[in-house]
Amino acid sequence: MKRPQVASTSMPDAPNTNRSPPAPDSPAPEEDDDAGMASPELPLTMSASIMLADLPHDATAALASVGGFAQEKVVVKFKPVGAAPSLAQELCKISATRKFEEVVRYLRRKLKCKDTDSVFLYVNSAFAPSLDEVVGNLHQCFKNAQDQLIVAYSMTPAFG
């Protein structure tokens, strides 16, 4: 018995209208890449870029000057909040390149805290910076008129 031939409903030369166009950020489909031509979206070298023509020739010197701090050491002033004990010496100097965790360690050592004791530190009585924040960055942004970084501390949560 012969099977009847079924006519194809799709035309081989017609574009497929059921597919959505590729997203603008997505790469071109692989079938379009047959020509072996370089993609125009490849990054340019520094010498080929017009935008980078005016940068300093010695990039190492330019990068060395970025991220430096005006002062090598930062003055930190500790202020107790609530029932927190006062320090005998409320001012200390710390390297601007140190992380805020060093300030926390210093204060815990001066307060003779146990490992189980909690200490909460706040810059300008407003926010608690993360432990990996650089002290020099905090000083540049939040120093007072006397060029000091004010760190309030408490044994219980304060300021929200």
Long-range contacts (C-beta under 8 A, 24 or more apart in sequence): 69-96, 69-97, 69-136, 69-139, 69-140, 70-140, 71-96, 71-136, 71-139, 72-96, 74-135, 74-136, 74-139, 74-149, 75-147, 75-148, 75-149, 76-103, 76-135, 76-148, 76-149, 76-151, 77-144, 77-148, 77-149, 77-150, 77-151, 78-107, 78-151, 78-152, 78-153, 79-125, 79-150, 79-151, 79-152, 79-153, 80-152, 80-153, 80-154, 81-122, 81-125, 81-152, 81-153, 81-154, 81-158, 81-159, 82-154, 82-155, 82-156, 82-158, 83-155, 83-156, 84-111, 84-153, 84-154, 84-155, 85-111, 87-111, 91-148, 94-135, 95-135, 96-134, 96-135, 96-136, 96-139, 97-134, 97-135, 97-136, 98-134, 98-135, 99-131, 99-132, 99-133, 99-134, 99-135, 100-129, 100-130, 100-131, 100-132, 100-133, 100-134, 100-135, 100-138, 101-131, 101-132, 102-135, 103-135, 103-151, 104-131, 107-151, 107-153, 117-155, 118-155, 118-156, 119-153, 119-154, 119-155, 120-153, 120-154, 120-155, 120-156, 120-157, 120-158, 121-151, 121-152, 121-153, 122-151, 122-152, 122-153, 122-154, 122-158, 122-159, 123-149, 123-150, 123-151, 123-152, 124-150, 124-152, 125-150, 125-152, 125-158, 125-159, 126-159, 127-159
